[in-house]
Amino acid sequence: MTETSTEPPAPGQTTSLVTPQNAEIIESTPAPPEKKPAGLKAPVAIKKLDGFISHLNRLIHTRDGHDSVILFAAYVTQLAAATLETSGNANLQKWANKVVALVPKALASRASSCPLGSKLFSLLSAAPRLQLRLAERLRALVDMLDDWSVMSRLWGLLTMWMLTKEFITTPNTDDKEPRVRKVKTAISATQIVSLIGFFILENVAWLSRRKVLSWSDKSQPKLILWCVRSWGVYVFAELGRLLFERVRKRQNEAGQEDAEARTQWNKQFVENLAWAPLTVHWTTPGGLLPESVAALLASYAQFISVQGLWKETAETA
């Protein structure tokens, strides 16, 4: 559901190695090969790091890139928190107990008397609590990223206004077949209406939660439910559009298709195919999938989006 920039120059100077004046003391023995200091490798690593940060900076300074990076970080963090909570506590406690049981009693009594041993035993016993504490911190980060992504979408209705105006005022002259025009018009209208509903419902629910609007706490879950349903309509309409586009290309091009276009279509289809079960999961009381599976699907779908935007913001030589 909820994608370039100043690039500081990387230090490119290297330290020149000067031969000492007394290097010829033993002339009959060849000088051993000089070992380059490890510091000379730093500029290469710094350049790579600078290139990554510069690229990320370009990405997050686009509207789509900014939203996609936030959502990707939120879903990955949620996946980590869910994994820590579900796999974690019982299994980690069993593992810690097994490790402690393997230590002989005599050695355990001696180890517990020394500072290092006592710290190790206390760390093993506290591992499950530390895991749950880390999961709580990750949950807090997910909540923050979720609010951040919603705030960045508060202006989405302005974008929908422009898309609606373009849809109404711009006639579809690309397709000569009336049937094709009708199908494309129906899909576009469905997507626009569903996204307008999504943005309105999400904005009202979030602003009500922040006490900006006066909708009651009982009505907010219903608003979120219909918000996700509206987004689900868009996702399934997008799947229909992609399938319709695929069928038409096969009919018109008779098997001849650009490989790059086919790859792009596959990515878009897989991305929306990953979102489709999540729209059903999030609109079903209690959910259909475990949280870790839902977070994994969302992370994968959002990764495809970020990957495409990453390539779009790459510098051309």
Secondary structure, DSSP 8 states (H G I E B T S, - for coil): --------------------TTTTSSSSS--------GGGGHHHHHHHHHHHHHHHHHHHTSHHHHHHHHHHHHHHHHHHHHHHHHTHHHHHHHHHHHHHHHS-HHHHHHHHHSHHHHHHHHHHHHHHHHHHHHHHHHHHHHHHHHHHHHHHTTTHHHHHHHHHHHHHHS---S---HHHHHHHHHHHHHHHHHHHHHHHHHHHHHHHHTTSS---TTHHHHHHHHHHHHHHHHHHHHHHHHHHHHHHHHHHHTT---HHHHHHHHHHHHHHHHHHHHHHHHTSTT-SS-HHHHHHHHHHHHHHHHHHHHHHT----
